[in-house]
Amino acid sequence: MSKLNSKEAIVEFLKQEGFEVSEKEYGDVLVISDEDDFTIFSVVNDSQIELMVDICGENDLISEKLLTACCMLLDMNTKIQPTCYGIDNTEKGDPRIVLVDSLPLENLDVSELQLSLSSIARNTVSAVEMLTPYLKAKNI
């Protein structure tokens, strides 16, 4: 399988790579988990795959340190291509710090998706390590 240009092909590839893939609870959102319960949320449409990891909530961070933590994440954005950190405001009153990536499906191949998944895992670890001193309770 060299081209991953459909949701079905992506799901099949992820399962072959040892990931558990579910979409039951979230409708069109794929929930991708590995054996360590590392979870990636994904949406696949006709033109791209979007990947997102929830790092923590803004409310989980010490209020007085929020600006410093966010500035550090923005600075890290310059070093972590192809992924980037952002804020997800989907839930009112519960903004979430997330790590995101998106890839066009037109010519997506296995190596590109593997690189993205590897980058997401590595950059999630970096974010957790960087944010740990800024957490109200150190339980990310």
Backbone torsions as a table, in degrees:
resi	resn	phi	psi	omega
1	MET	NA	107.7	-177.9
2	SER	-103.7	-34.8	-179.5
3	LYS	-104.2	134.8	179.7
4	LEU	-117.4	69.2	-173.0
5	ASN	-104.7	21.3	175.3
6	SER	-148.8	158.8	177.8
7	LYS	-59.0	-42.4	-178.9
8	GLU	-61.6	-44.0	179.9
9	ALA	-65.1	-38.3	179.3
10	ILE	-66.8	-45.9	179.2
11	VAL	-60.6	-44.9	178.9
12	GLU	-60.0	-45.3	178.6
13	PHE	-60.6	-47.1	-178.7
14	LEU	-60.2	-41.6	178.7
15	LYS	-64.9	-39.3	177.4
16	GLN	-64.1	-29.3	179.6
17	GLU	-82.8	-0.3	176.6
18	GLY	96.1	6.9	178.0
19	PHE	-84.8	149.9	170.0
20	GLU	-94.2	130.5	-177.7
21	VAL	-122.8	128.7	-178.7
22	SER	-137.0	148.2	172.9
23	GLU	-137.0	12.7	-175.1
24	LYS	-61.1	-55.6	-171.2
25	GLU	-75.8	-26.7	-170.2
26	TYR	-110.2	12.8	178.9
27	GLY	68.2	-109.5	-176.5
28	ASP	-88.1	1.2	179.2
29	VAL	-91.4	125.7	174.0
30	LEU	-83.3	135.0	174.4
31	VAL	-107.9	113.3	-174.3
32	ILE	-109.0	121.9	-178.2
33	SER	-129.5	148.9	173.3
34	ASP	-107.8	-175.4	-176.2
35	GLU	-66.1	-16.8	178.6
36	ASP	-95.5	10.4	-177.0
37	ASP	64.0	22.8	171.2
38	PHE	-73.2	125.1	-172.7
39	THR	-117.9	132.7	175.2
40	ILE	-120.5	134.4	174.9
41	PHE	-100.1	140.3	-175.1
42	SER	-142.8	144.3	171.7
43	VAL	-124.6	129.9	177.9
44	VAL	-116.6	122.9	173.8
45	ASN	-118.1	-167.5	-176.1
46	ASP	-64.8	-23.4	-173.7
47	SER	-115.4	-19.2	-176.9
48	GLN	-157.0	165.7	169.9
49	ILE	-113.9	130.3	176.4
50	GLU	-110.0	134.4	-178.8
51	LEU	-122.0	140.1	-179.4
52	MET	-146.7	138.1	172.8
53	VAL	-119.6	131.0	175.6
54	ASP	-82.9	115.4	-178.8
55	ILE	-83.6	-55.1	177.3
56	CYS	-172.6	170.6	176.4
57	GLY	-89.7	150.4	174.3
58	GLU	-57.3	-35.2	-178.9
59	ASN	-69.7	-12.7	177.1
60	ASP	-81.2	-13.7	-177.1
61	LEU	-94.8	149.7	176.2
62	ILE	-62.2	124.2	-173.9
63	SER	-52.3	-44.0	-177.0
64	GLU	-69.4	-14.6	-177.8
65	LYS	-106.9	0.3	-174.8
66	LEU	-60.7	-46.9	-179.4
67	LEU	-61.1	-44.2	179.3
68	THR	-61.4	-46.1	-179.6
69	ALA	-62.4	-44.3	180.0
70	CYS	-65.2	-39.2	177.2
71	CYS	-63.9	-38.4	177.8
72	MET	-65.1	-40.4	177.4
73	LEU	-64.4	-41.9	177.7
74	LEU	-62.0	-39.9	177.2
75	ASP	-64.1	-40.3	178.7
76	MET	-63.2	-28.4	178.3
77	ASN	-56.3	-27.1	-179.3
78	THR	-78.1	-7.7	-174.2
79	LYS	-118.7	-1.8	-168.3
80	ILE	-119.7	31.3	-178.4
81	GLN	-56.5	144.2	10.0
82	PRO	-91.9	-3.1	-177.4
83	THR	-85.5	169.3	174.0
84	CYS	-152.9	154.0	177.1
85	TYR	-87.6	149.1	178.1
86	GLY	-156.0	-175.4	177.5
87	ILE	-121.0	127.2	178.7
88	ASP	-101.0	116.0	-179.7
89	ASN	-103.0	24.8	-178.5
90	THR	-57.1	-44.7	179.4
91	GLU	-93.8	115.1	178.5
92	LYS	-57.0	133.3	177.5
93	GLY	79.8	-0.8	-179.4
94	ASP	-137.6	63.0	178.2
95	PRO	-63.6	137.7	-176.0
96	ARG	-116.2	138.2	172.0
97	ILE	-84.4	125.0	-174.7
98	VAL	-129.0	161.8	172.5
99	LEU	-116.2	129.0	-174.8
100	VAL	-130.7	158.1	172.4
101	ASP	-154.1	152.0	172.5
102	SER	-141.9	143.8	-177.3
103	LEU	-131.6	135.0	175.4
104	PRO	-69.1	141.6	-178.2
105	LEU	-83.4	-21.1	-170.8
106	GLU	-48.6	-47.3	-179.5
107	ASN	-127.1	26.4	-177.9
108	LEU	-63.2	128.5	176.4
109	ASP	-120.8	173.0	-174.6
110	VAL	-56.0	-46.2	-176.1
111	SER	-63.8	-35.7	178.1
112	GLU	-65.6	-44.1	179.5
113	LEU	-68.1	-40.4	176.5
114	GLN	-60.5	-42.3	178.2
115	LEU	-62.1	-43.3	179.9
116	SER	-63.6	-46.3	180.0
117	LEU	-62.8	-41.2	177.8
118	SER	-64.2	-43.7	179.1
119	SER	-63.1	-42.4	178.5
120	ILE	-60.9	-46.1	179.9
121	ALA	-62.3	-48.7	-178.9
122	ARG	-61.7	-43.5	-177.1
123	ASN	-76.3	-23.5	172.5
124	THR	-67.0	-45.6	177.7
125	VAL	-59.2	-43.5	179.3
126	SER	-61.1	-42.7	-179.7
127	ALA	-65.2	-44.2	179.8
128	VAL	-61.7	-44.5	178.6
129	GLU	-62.0	-42.0	-178.7
130	MET	-69.7	-38.5	-175.5
131	LEU	-83.3	-20.0	-175.7
132	THR	-50.2	-45.4	179.8
133	PRO	-66.9	-13.8	-177.1
134	TYR	-99.8	-0.5	-178.2
135	LEU	-79.0	143.9	174.1
136	LYS	-63.6	-47.8	176.1
137	ALA	-125.3	126.2	-175.0
138	LYS	-78.5	76.6	-178.5
139	ASN	-139.7	37.1	175.3
140	ILE	-64.6	NA	NA
